[in-house]
Amino acid sequence: MTIDHVTTDQPVASNNLGDLLRSRKVIVLAGPGGVGKTSSAAAIAVGAALSGIRTCVVTIDPAKRLADALGIEHIGNDPVEIDALGTGNLWAVMLDADATFDDLVVRYAKSDEQAGRILSNRVYQNLTRNLSGVQEYMAMEKLFELHNDARFELLVVDTPPSANALDFLDAPRRLVSFLDNRVFRLIMSPGPALLRPVSFAARAVLKTISRVVGAEVVDEAVAFFQDFEGMEDGFRERAQIVQALLHEDATAFVMVSAPRGDTVAEALSFGEKLAGFGFSVAGVISNRHTPQFVTGRRSAALDASLEVHDREALEANLARMELLRAAEEAELSQLISELKPPRLARVPLLDRDVASIEDLAQMARAIL
């Protein structure tokens, strides 16, 4: 893919995002939907791998755009090495929340029998499919797993659009809060009381679970909690570790936006919410900029080869492009003035959708 007759602007902040590759262990991309977040994550991962960093890119967005961007047919819940890169080490993961939950049960159950009872329990099966927040909780667990995988020196995380991304970032805290809840501890307490809920609060919780799973009886819900006993400490510990990891200096949050009023407004709102969680924006990727066409004196031969109406149409089109570019710069200036990122990368509008490793490598050069 080539981009003809364009120049790229120098960022007003420091040298793009390249220094993050060596100084950070986790790079989390967030921002509005439809701005090229997945492509940006894949491009950063490709650039990092080409520079010799063992990199894994993971998406918690259930849409299957990451495989398309990397030019491969399928990405699953386990890291898949991208052979098409040719050089460097790059893996990709697309979160499967159900499979991640099942893997956790098998890994942390005290026995094969305990794991088998949980996996076959209808309450468990319905909770993993229907309970709000499971996707975000399992994304947290997957991040924990990949961060502890010795193969990877860098994780690049592609999050869903901003509203759901906040759920992911808040999942560790909410899970710890739930596990420490007095009603949950009562249900999980061993002893005869477990078999017959004695408090109004416990009955209410079990009634809610039964309502979620349809015609399930409370006895099966109680059996699920019995079998889950002893595993909650592991969930709590991992949630606390991930919560700490997200706040470490080794983790960088990168905002992806586009130079349009609607996306800039959403990015600014998301930036405020990130700050409320205690996260700062380490860099901004402003994607799909109108290119700046090289202008200058035309040759006499070129002028002579153009009809008057063709020349006028070209000049009018160039004027429109310059107006559009000026509007984009105004939007970007607002984003930069309010977020104050130490790093900024402009990515020009490419002449086709990103659909290959070569496309991603070109995009990476603009970002890094």
C-alpha positions as CSV (number, residue, x, y, z in Angstrom):
1,M,0.0,0.0,0.0
2,T,1.3,3.4,-0.9
3,I,0.3,7.0,0.0
4,D,1.3,9.3,-2.8
5,H,2.0,13.0,-2.6
6,V,1.6,13.4,1.1
7,T,3.7,14.6,4.0
8,T,3.1,13.7,7.6
9,D,3.0,16.3,10.4
10,Q,5.4,16.3,13.3
11,P,3.5,15.8,16.5
12,V,3.2,18.7,19.0
13,A,4.1,16.3,21.8
14,S,7.2,14.1,22.0
15,N,8.4,11.5,19.5
16,N,5.2,9.5,18.8
17,L,4.7,6.4,20.9
18,G,7.9,4.4,20.2
19,D,9.5,4.8,23.6
20,L,6.6,3.0,25.2
21,L,7.6,-0.2,23.6
22,R,10.8,-0.5,25.8
23,S,9.6,1.2,28.9
24,R,6.2,-0.5,29.4
25,K,5.0,-4.1,29.8
26,V,1.3,-3.4,29.1
27,I,-0.2,-0.9,26.6
28,V,-4.0,-0.5,26.9
29,L,-5.7,1.1,23.9
30,A,-9.0,2.7,24.7
31,G,-11.4,5.3,23.1
32,P,-14.6,5.7,21.1
33,G,-15.9,3.0,18.7
34,G,-15.1,3.1,15.0
35,V,-11.9,5.1,15.2
36,G,-9.5,2.2,14.3
37,K,-8.6,1.1,17.8
38,T,-8.2,-2.6,16.8
39,S,-6.0,-1.7,13.8
40,S,-3.9,0.6,16.0
41,A,-3.4,-2.2,18.6
42,A,-2.4,-4.6,15.9
43,A,-0.1,-2.0,14.3
44,I,1.7,-1.3,17.7
45,A,2.1,-5.1,18.2
46,V,3.5,-5.6,14.7
47,G,5.9,-2.7,15.2
48,A,7.0,-4.0,18.6
49,A,7.6,-7.5,17.2
50,L,9.5,-6.2,14.3
51,S,11.8,-4.3,16.7
52,G,12.6,-7.6,18.5
53,I,10.1,-7.5,21.4
54,R,8.2,-10.7,22.1
55,T,4.6,-9.3,21.9
56,C,1.1,-10.5,22.4
57,V,-1.9,-8.5,21.2
58,V,-5.2,-9.3,22.9
59,T,-8.7,-8.0,22.2
60,I,-11.5,-8.2,24.7
61,D,-13.9,-6.9,22.0
62,P,-16.1,-9.9,20.9
63,A,-16.1,-8.5,17.3
64,K,-13.7,-10.5,15.1
65,R,-11.8,-7.6,13.6
66,L,-8.3,-8.5,15.0
67,A,-8.0,-11.6,12.8
68,D,-8.9,-9.5,9.8
69,A,-6.4,-6.8,10.6
70,L,-3.6,-9.4,11.1
71,G,-4.6,-11.2,7.9
72,I,-5.3,-14.6,9.4
73,E,-8.4,-16.7,9.5
74,H,-8.9,-17.4,13.2
75,I,-7.8,-16.2,16.6
76,G,-8.8,-18.0,19.7
77,N,-8.6,-17.9,23.5
78,D,-5.1,-19.3,23.5
79,P,-2.2,-17.3,22.0
80,V,-1.7,-17.9,18.3
81,E,1.7,-17.1,16.8
82,I,1.5,-15.0,13.7
83,D,3.8,-16.8,11.2
84,A,3.1,-14.2,8.4
85,L,5.3,-11.7,10.2
86,G,8.4,-13.4,8.9
87,T,10.7,-11.9,11.6
88,G,10.1,-11.2,15.2
89,N,7.7,-12.9,17.7
90,L,4.0,-11.9,17.7
91,W,1.1,-13.7,19.2
92,A,-2.6,-12.8,19.2
93,V,-5.5,-13.7,21.5
94,M,-9.3,-13.0,21.2
95,L,-11.0,-13.4,24.6
96,D,-13.5,-16.2,24.9
97,A,-15.1,-15.5,28.3
98,D,-16.7,-19.0,28.6
99,A,-13.5,-20.9,27.8
100,T,-11.5,-18.7,30.2
101,F,-13.9,-19.3,33.0
102,D,-13.9,-23.1,32.4
103,D,-10.0,-23.1,32.3
104,L,-10.0,-21.3,35.7
105,V,-12.3,-23.8,37.2
106,V,-10.2,-26.7,36.0
107,R,-6.9,-25.0,37.1
108,Y,-8.0,-23.9,40.6
109,A,-10.4,-26.6,41.7
110,K,-9.1,-28.8,44.5
111,S,-9.9,-32.0,42.6
112,D,-11.1,-33.2,39.2
113,E,-14.4,-34.1,40.8
114,Q,-14.9,-30.6,42.1
115,A,-14.2,-29.1,38.7
116,G,-16.5,-31.6,37.0
117,R,-19.4,-30.8,39.4
118,I,-19.0,-27.0,38.8
119,L,-18.7,-27.3,35.0
120,S,-21.8,-29.5,34.7
121,N,-23.8,-27.4,37.1
122,R,-26.6,-25.6,35.3
123,V,-26.4,-22.5,37.5
124,Y,-22.7,-22.2,36.6
125,Q,-23.5,-22.6,32.9
126,N,-26.2,-20.0,33.0
127,L,-24.1,-17.6,35.0
128,T,-21.2,-17.7,32.6
129,R,-23.5,-16.9,29.7
130,N,-25.9,-14.4,31.2
131,L,-24.5,-12.7,34.3
132,S,-23.6,-9.1,33.7
133,G,-19.9,-8.4,33.9
134,V,-18.6,-11.9,33.1
135,Q,-16.9,-10.7,29.9
136,E,-15.0,-8.0,31.9
137,Y,-14.1,-10.3,34.8
138,M,-12.7,-12.9,32.4
139,A,-10.8,-10.2,30.5
140,M,-9.1,-9.4,33.8
141,E,-8.3,-13.1,34.4
142,K,-6.9,-13.4,30.8
143,L,-4.7,-10.3,31.4
144,F,-3.4,-11.9,34.6
145,E,-2.7,-15.1,32.7
146,L,-0.9,-13.5,29.8
147,H,1.1,-11.1,32.0
148,N,2.5,-14.1,33.8
149,D,3.4,-15.9,30.6
150,A,7.2,-15.9,30.2
151,R,6.9,-15.9,26.4
152,F,5.7,-12.3,26.3
153,E,7.7,-9.1,27.0
154,L,4.8,-6.8,26.0
155,L,1.1,-7.0,26.0
156,V,-1.0,-4.8,23.8
157,V,-4.7,-4.7,24.9
158,D,-7.5,-3.7,22.5
159,T,-10.5,-2.7,24.6
160,P,-14.2,-2.4,23.5
161,P,-15.6,1.1,22.9
162,S,-15.2,3.5,25.8
163,A,-18.3,2.6,27.9
164,N,-17.5,-1.1,28.0
165,A,-13.8,-0.4,28.4
166,L,-14.6,1.3,31.7
167,D,-16.4,-1.9,32.9
168,F,-13.2,-3.8,32.1
169,L,-11.0,-1.3,34.0
170,D,-13.3,-1.4,37.0
171,A,-13.8,-5.2,37.0
172,P,-11.0,-6.0,39.5
173,R,-12.4,-3.6,42.1
174,R,-16.0,-4.8,41.6
175,L,-15.0,-8.4,41.8
176,V,-13.1,-7.9,45.1
177,S,-16.1,-5.9,46.4
178,F,-18.5,-8.7,45.5
179,L,-16.3,-11.4,47.1
180,D,-16.0,-9.4,50.3
181,N,-19.8,-8.8,50.4
182,R,-21.3,-10.0,53.7
183,V,-24.1,-11.9,51.9
184,F,-21.7,-13.7,49.7
185,R,-19.5,-14.7,52.6
186,L,-22.6,-15.9,54.4
187,I,-23.6,-18.2,51.5
188,M,-20.0,-19.4,51.2
189,S,-19.7,-20.2,54.9
190,P,-19.4,-23.9,55.6
191,G,-21.7,-25.8,57.8
192,P,-25.4,-26.8,57.9
193,A,-26.6,-23.3,57.4
194,L,-25.3,-23.5,53.8
195,L,-27.9,-26.2,53.0
196,R,-30.8,-24.1,54.2
197,P,-30.5,-20.3,53.8
198,V,-31.6,-18.8,57.1
199,S,-31.4,-15.1,56.4
200,F,-33.6,-12.9,54.2
201,A,-30.5,-11.6,52.4
202,A,-29.3,-15.1,51.6
203,R,-32.7,-16.1,50.3
204,A,-32.9,-13.0,48.2
205,V,-29.5,-13.8,46.6
206,L,-30.4,-17.4,45.8
207,K,-33.8,-16.3,44.5
208,T,-32.1,-13.9,42.1
209,I,-29.8,-16.6,40.9
210,S,-32.8,-18.9,40.3
211,R,-34.6,-16.2,38.4
212,V,-31.5,-15.7,36.1
213,V,-31.3,-19.3,35.2
214,G,-35.1,-19.8,34.7
215,A,-36.6,-22.9,36.2
216,E,-33.6,-23.9,38.3
217,V,-34.2,-24.8,41.9
218,V,-32.5,-23.2,44.9
219,D,-31.0,-26.5,45.8
220,E,-28.9,-26.5,42.6
221,A,-27.8,-22.9,43.3
222,V,-26.7,-23.9,46.8
223,A,-24.8,-26.9,45.3
224,F,-23.0,-24.5,43.0
225,F,-21.9,-22.3,45.9
226,Q,-20.8,-25.4,47.9
227,D,-18.6,-26.6,45.0
228,F,-17.2,-23.1,44.5
229,E,-16.1,-23.0,48.1
230,G,-12.4,-22.4,48.5
231,M,-11.9,-21.0,45.0
232,E,-13.0,-17.5,45.8
233,D,-9.7,-16.6,47.5
234,G,-7.9,-17.3,44.2
235,F,-10.3,-15.0,42.3
236,R,-9.8,-12.3,44.9
237,E,-6.1,-12.5,44.9
238,R,-5.8,-12.4,41.1
239,A,-8.3,-9.4,40.9
240,Q,-6.1,-7.5,43.4
241,I,-3.0,-8.3,41.4
242,V,-4.6,-7.1,38.1
243,Q,-5.9,-4.0,39.8
244,A,-2.3,-3.2,41.0
245,L,-0.9,-4.0,37.5
246,L,-3.2,-1.5,35.8
247,H,-1.9,1.2,38.1
248,E,1.8,0.4,37.8
249,D,4.2,2.6,35.8
250,A,4.8,-0.4,33.6
251,T,1.2,0.0,32.2
252,A,0.4,2.8,29.7
253,F,-3.0,3.9,28.6
254,V,-3.2,5.2,25.0
255,M,-6.3,7.1,23.7
256,V,-7.3,6.4,20.1
257,S,-9.5,9.0,18.5
258,A,-10.2,10.6,15.1
259,P,-10.1,14.3,14.3
260,R,-13.9,14.7,14.3
261,G,-16.1,16.6,16.7
262,D,-18.2,13.6,17.9
263,T,-15.2,11.3,18.6
264,V,-13.1,14.0,20.2
265,A,-16.0,14.8,22.6
266,E,-16.3,11.1,23.5
267,A,-12.6,10.8,23.9
268,L,-12.5,13.8,26.2
269,S,-15.3,12.4,28.3
270,F,-13.6,9.1,28.5
271,G,-10.3,10.8,29.5
272,E,-12.1,12.4,32.5
273,K,-13.4,9.0,33.6
274,L,-10.0,7.5,33.3
275,A,-8.7,10.2,35.5
276,G,-11.4,9.3,38.0
277,F,-10.1,5.8,38.1
278,G,-6.6,7.1,38.8
279,F,-5.3,6.5,35.3
280,S,-3.4,9.0,33.1
281,V,-3.2,9.1,29.3
282,A,0.4,8.3,28.2
283,G,-0.3,9.1,24.6
284,V,-2.9,9.8,21.9
285,I,-3.3,8.3,18.5
286,S,-5.3,10.5,16.2
287,N,-6.3,8.3,13.3
288,R,-7.4,8.9,9.7
289,H,-6.2,12.4,9.2
290,T,-6.7,14.1,5.8
291,P,-3.3,14.1,4.3
292,Q,-1.4,17.3,3.5
293,F,-0.8,17.3,-0.2
294,V,2.4,18.7,-1.5
295,T,1.8,21.9,-3.4
296,G,4.1,24.1,-5.4
297,R,4.5,25.6,-8.8
298,R,3.1,23.4,-11.5
299,S,5.0,22.9,-14.7
300,A,4.0,24.5,-17.9
301,A,3.6,21.1,-19.5
302,L,1.2,20.0,-16.8
303,D,-0.9,23.2,-17.2
304,A,-1.0,22.6,-20.9
305,S,-2.2,19.1,-20.5
306,L,-5.2,20.0,-18.4
307,E,-8.4,21.3,-19.6
308,V,-9.5,24.5,-17.9
309,H,-12.5,22.9,-16.2
310,D,-10.3,20.0,-15.0
311,R,-7.7,22.3,-13.5
312,E,-10.5,24.3,-11.8
313,A,-12.0,21.1,-10.4
314,L,-8.6,20.0,-9.0
315,E,-8.0,23.3,-7.4
316,A,-11.5,23.4,-5.9
317,N,-11.0,19.9,-4.5
318,L,-7.6,20.9,-3.0
319,A,-9.2,23.9,-1.3
320,R,-11.9,21.6,0.2
321,M,-9.3,19.2,1.4
322,E,-7.4,22.1,3.1
323,L,-10.5,23.3,4.8
324,L,-11.2,19.8,6.1
325,R,-7.7,19.5,7.3
326,A,-7.9,22.8,9.1
327,A,-11.1,21.7,10.8
328,E,-9.4,18.4,11.9
329,E,-6.5,20.3,13.3
330,A,-8.8,22.4,15.4
331,E,-10.5,19.3,16.8
332,L,-7.2,17.7,17.5
333,S,-5.9,20.9,19.2
334,Q,-8.9,20.8,21.6
335,L,-8.1,17.1,22.4
336,I,-4.5,17.8,23.1
337,S,-5.1,21.0,25.1
338,E,-7.4,19.1,27.5
339,L,-5.8,15.7,27.8
340,K,-2.2,17.0,27.6
341,P,-0.7,13.7,26.5
342,P,3.1,13.5,26.5
343,R,3.0,11.6,23.2
344,L,1.0,12.1,20.1
345,A,0.9,10.2,16.8
346,R,-1.0,11.3,13.7
347,V,-2.0,8.5,11.4
348,P,-3.0,9.7,7.8
349,L,-6.1,8.4,6.1
350,L,-4.9,5.4,4.1
351,D,-6.2,4.6,0.6
352,R,-7.8,1.3,1.7
353,D,-8.8,-0.7,4.8
354,V,-6.0,-2.2,6.8
355,A,-6.0,-5.9,5.9
356,S,-2.4,-7.3,6.0
357,I,0.8,-7.4,7.9
358,E,2.3,-4.9,5.4
359,D,-0.5,-2.5,6.0
360,L,-0.1,-2.7,9.8
361,A,3.7,-2.2,9.5
362,Q,3.1,1.0,7.5
363,M,0.6,2.1,10.1
364,A,3.1,1.3,12.9
365,R,5.6,3.6,11.3
366,A,3.2,6.5,11.7
367,I,2.4,5.5,15.4
368,L,5.8,4.6,16.6
